């Protein structure tokens, strides 16, 4: 099977790298079809993961590839980071898991597009790979030890407080270009209600007064009811260090 997968990759790559074949929806569909033509009936996610593993094992080391780059990546880079982190936190997966699975990759595209619209799936996915190369998607290890039981996102101007559970967890306010504030709460509904009424964080309150909430997003991470306050606060610190919110004090 290894030789057939390498042959399928060579058939469709058009001079590009493994990452490009994985990240490009059109090229990836061609790769999966080429594998099927060779008699390999595995799922797309399995084929993509096998191709990555072949590269990591050094079986493709002699292949030279064309460079892939896109202009204006800075305009949607943060949206890509939030989309990748959202699925990572919700499902306990890696970026490779997301990009290898067409369904997860398509969901990733939709989340990034919702935050920062106007770009192609390949641009979003390539920006995520570039973020990983610069360590901007380093694992949030404590979050893997005490993962959320559910994760949800809202646009702040459409929040229905009745949809927010009276349950402990973490929350993040962010815009299409930066994270504004990270917090933890024993009751997410009560804490978010307070922030939207008049946040006790002066920086966030001033931002919402000046900018409004039309371009403000909220992510909620519900935690297991058995999670202790100490763990909840440790998770908050990890998110502050990882997401670099504007209005938090680094602890």
C-alpha positions as CSV (number, residue, x, y, z in Angstrom):
1,X,0.0,0.0,0.0
2,X,2.9,2.4,0.7
3,X,4.1,2.3,-2.9
4,X,0.6,2.9,-4.2
5,X,0.0,5.9,-1.9
6,X,3.3,7.5,-2.9
7,X,2.5,6.9,-6.5
8,X,-1.0,8.6,-6.0
9,X,0.7,11.5,-4.4
10,X,3.2,11.9,-7.2
11,X,0.4,11.7,-9.7
12,X,-1.6,14.6,-8.3
13,X,0.9,16.9,-6.5
14,X,1.9,19.0,-9.5
15,X,5.2,19.8,-7.9
16,X,3.8,20.7,-4.5
17,X,4.5,19.3,-1.0
18,X,2.6,16.8,1.1
19,X,1.2,19.7,3.2
20,X,-0.2,21.3,0.1
21,X,-1.8,18.1,-1.1
22,X,-3.4,17.6,2.4
23,X,-4.5,21.3,2.8
24,X,-5.8,22.0,-0.7
25,X,-9.3,20.6,-0.9
26,X,-9.2,20.2,-4.7
27,X,-5.8,18.6,-4.7
28,X,-6.7,16.4,-1.8
29,X,-9.9,15.1,-3.5
30,X,-7.7,14.2,-6.5
31,X,-5.3,12.4,-4.2
32,X,-8.1,10.3,-2.6
33,X,-9.5,9.5,-6.1
34,X,-6.0,8.4,-7.3
35,X,-5.7,6.1,-4.3
36,X,-9.1,4.6,-5.1
37,X,-8.0,4.1,-8.7
38,X,-5.0,2.2,-7.3
39,X,-7.4,-0.1,-5.4
40,X,-7.0,1.5,-2.0
41,X,-10.4,1.9,-0.3
42,X,-9.4,3.5,3.0
43,X,-11.2,6.6,4.3
44,X,-9.7,10.0,3.2
45,X,-8.6,10.7,6.8
46,X,-6.6,7.4,6.9
47,X,-5.0,8.1,3.5
48,X,-4.0,11.6,4.4
49,X,-2.6,10.5,7.8
50,X,-0.7,7.7,6.1
51,X,0.8,10.2,3.6
52,X,2.0,12.4,6.5
53,X,3.5,9.4,8.3
54,X,5.3,8.4,5.1
55,X,6.9,11.9,5.0
56,X,7.8,11.8,8.7
57,X,9.4,8.4,8.2
58,X,11.7,9.8,5.5
59,X,10.1,8.0,2.5
60,X,9.6,11.3,0.6
61,X,12.8,13.0,1.6
62,X,14.2,13.3,-1.9
63,X,11.1,15.0,-3.3
64,X,11.5,18.7,-4.0
65,X,8.5,21.0,-3.8
66,X,7.2,24.3,-5.1
67,X,6.7,27.0,-2.5
68,X,3.2,27.9,-1.4
69,X,2.5,31.4,0.0
70,X,-0.3,33.9,0.2
71,X,-0.4,37.6,0.8
72,X,-2.5,39.3,3.5
73,X,-2.3,36.3,5.8
74,X,-2.0,38.7,8.7
75,X,-5.7,39.7,8.1
76,X,-7.1,36.3,8.8
77,X,-4.3,34.6,10.9
78,X,-6.0,35.2,14.2
79,X,-9.3,33.8,13.0
80,X,-7.4,30.7,11.9
81,X,-5.8,30.4,15.3
82,X,-9.2,30.6,17.1
83,X,-10.8,28.1,14.7
84,X,-8.0,25.6,15.2
85,X,-8.0,26.0,18.9
86,X,-11.8,25.7,19.1
87,X,-11.8,22.2,17.4
88,X,-8.7,21.2,19.3
89,X,-10.3,22.1,22.6
90,X,-13.7,20.6,21.8
91,X,-12.5,17.3,20.3
92,X,-9.1,16.7,21.8
93,X,-7.4,16.6,18.4
94,X,-4.3,18.0,16.7
95,X,-4.1,20.2,13.7
96,X,-3.0,17.2,11.6
97,X,-6.2,15.4,12.7
98,X,-8.3,18.4,11.6
99,X,-6.6,18.8,8.2
100,X,-6.5,15.1,7.4
101,X,-10.3,14.6,8.1
102,X,-12.3,16.4,5.3
103,X,-15.3,16.9,7.6
104,X,-13.3,18.5,10.4
105,X,-11.3,20.5,7.8
106,X,-14.5,21.8,6.3
107,X,-15.8,22.8,9.8
108,X,-12.5,24.5,10.5
109,X,-13.0,26.5,7.3
110,X,-16.5,27.6,8.3
111,X,-15.4,28.7,11.7
112,X,-12.5,30.7,10.4
113,X,-14.7,32.2,7.6
114,X,-17.3,33.2,10.2
115,X,-14.7,35.2,12.2
116,X,-12.8,36.6,9.2
117,X,-14.7,36.1,5.9
118,X,-13.5,36.5,2.4
119,X,-10.7,33.9,2.0
120,X,-10.4,30.4,0.5
121,X,-10.2,27.1,2.5
122,X,-6.6,26.7,1.3
123,X,-5.6,30.1,2.6
124,X,-7.1,29.4,6.1
125,X,-5.5,25.9,6.2
126,X,-2.1,27.1,5.0
127,X,-2.2,29.9,7.6
128,X,-2.8,27.3,10.3
129,X,0.2,25.3,9.2
130,X,2.3,28.4,9.2
131,X,1.1,29.2,12.8
132,X,2.2,25.8,13.9
133,X,5.7,26.3,12.3
134,X,6.1,29.4,14.4
135,X,4.9,27.7,17.6
136,X,1.7,29.7,17.8
137,X,-0.3,26.5,18.0
138,X,1.8,24.9,20.7
139,X,-0.3,22.3,22.7
140,X,-2.3,23.6,25.7
141,X,-1.3,20.6,27.8
142,X,-3.4,21.3,31.0
143,X,-6.4,21.7,28.8
144,X,-5.8,18.1,27.6
145,X,-5.6,16.9,31.2
146,X,-8.9,18.7,32.2
147,X,-10.7,19.1,28.9
148,X,-14.0,20.9,28.6
149,X,-17.2,18.8,28.3
150,X,-18.5,21.2,25.7
151,X,-17.3,24.3,23.7
152,X,-19.6,26.9,22.1
153,X,-19.1,30.2,20.3
154,X,-21.4,33.1,19.8
155,X,-21.4,36.5,18.2
156,X,-21.8,38.9,21.1
157,X,-24.7,40.9,19.6
158,X,-26.8,37.7,19.2
159,X,-26.2,36.2,22.6
160,X,-29.3,34.8,24.3
161,X,-28.4,34.4,28.0
162,X,-30.9,31.7,28.4
163,X,-28.8,29.5,26.1
164,X,-25.8,29.8,28.4
165,X,-25.7,27.2,31.1
166,X,-25.5,28.0,34.8
167,X,-22.3,25.9,34.8
168,X,-18.7,26.5,35.6
169,X,-16.1,27.0,32.9
170,X,-13.9,29.4,30.9
171,X,-14.7,32.1,28.5
172,X,-12.9,34.2,25.9
173,X,-14.0,37.5,24.3
174,X,-12.3,38.1,21.0
175,X,-12.5,40.0,17.7
176,X,-11.4,38.9,14.2
177,X,-7.9,40.1,14.9
178,X,-7.1,39.6,18.6
179,X,-8.2,38.0,21.9
180,X,-9.5,40.7,24.3
181,X,-10.1,38.9,27.6
182,X,-10.0,35.4,29.1
183,X,-11.8,34.5,32.3
184,X,-13.1,31.7,34.5
185,X,-16.4,31.5,36.4
186,X,-18.4,29.3,38.7
187,X,-21.5,30.3,36.7
188,X,-20.8,31.2,33.0
189,X,-24.3,32.7,32.6
190,X,-24.0,35.0,35.5
191,X,-20.5,36.1,34.6
192,X,-21.3,36.8,30.9
193,X,-24.4,38.7,31.9
194,X,-22.3,40.9,34.1
195,X,-19.7,41.5,31.3
196,X,-22.4,42.4,28.8
197,X,-24.2,44.7,31.3
198,X,-21.0,46.5,32.4
199,X,-17.8,44.5,32.6
200,X,-15.8,44.8,35.8
201,X,-12.7,44.7,33.6
202,X,-12.1,48.3,32.7
203,X,-10.3,47.6,29.5
204,X,-13.0,45.3,28.1
205,X,-15.8,47.6,29.3
206,X,-14.1,50.6,27.5
207,X,-13.6,48.6,24.4
208,X,-17.3,47.5,24.2
209,X,-18.4,51.1,24.9
210,X,-16.2,52.5,22.2
211,X,-16.5,49.7,19.6
212,X,-19.8,48.1,20.3
213,X,-20.4,44.3,20.1
214,X,-21.1,43.8,16.4
215,X,-17.6,42.5,15.8
216,X,-17.1,40.8,19.2
217,X,-17.2,37.0,19.6
218,X,-17.5,34.9,22.7
219,X,-16.2,31.4,23.3
220,X,-17.5,29.3,26.2
221,X,-15.7,26.2,27.5
222,X,-17.9,24.3,29.9
223,X,-16.0,22.2,32.5
224,X,-16.9,19.1,34.3
225,X,-18.9,19.9,37.5
226,X,-16.3,18.1,39.6
227,X,-13.5,20.5,38.4
228,X,-12.1,22.4,41.4
229,X,-11.6,26.1,41.5
230,X,-7.9,25.6,41.7
231,X,-7.9,23.7,38.4
232,X,-10.3,26.1,36.8
233,X,-8.0,29.0,37.6
234,X,-4.9,27.1,36.3
235,X,-6.8,26.5,33.1
236,X,-7.5,30.2,32.9
237,X,-3.8,31.0,33.4
238,X,-2.9,28.6,30.6
239,X,-5.3,30.3,28.2
240,X,-4.0,33.7,29.1
241,X,-0.4,32.6,28.3
242,X,-1.5,30.8,25.1
243,X,-4.0,33.3,23.7
244,X,-2.3,36.5,24.8
245,X,-5.5,38.5,25.6
246,X,-5.2,42.3,25.5
247,X,-6.9,43.1,28.8
248,X,-5.7,40.4,31.1
249,X,-2.8,40.7,33.5
250,X,-0.3,37.9,32.9
251,X,-0.1,35.7,36.1
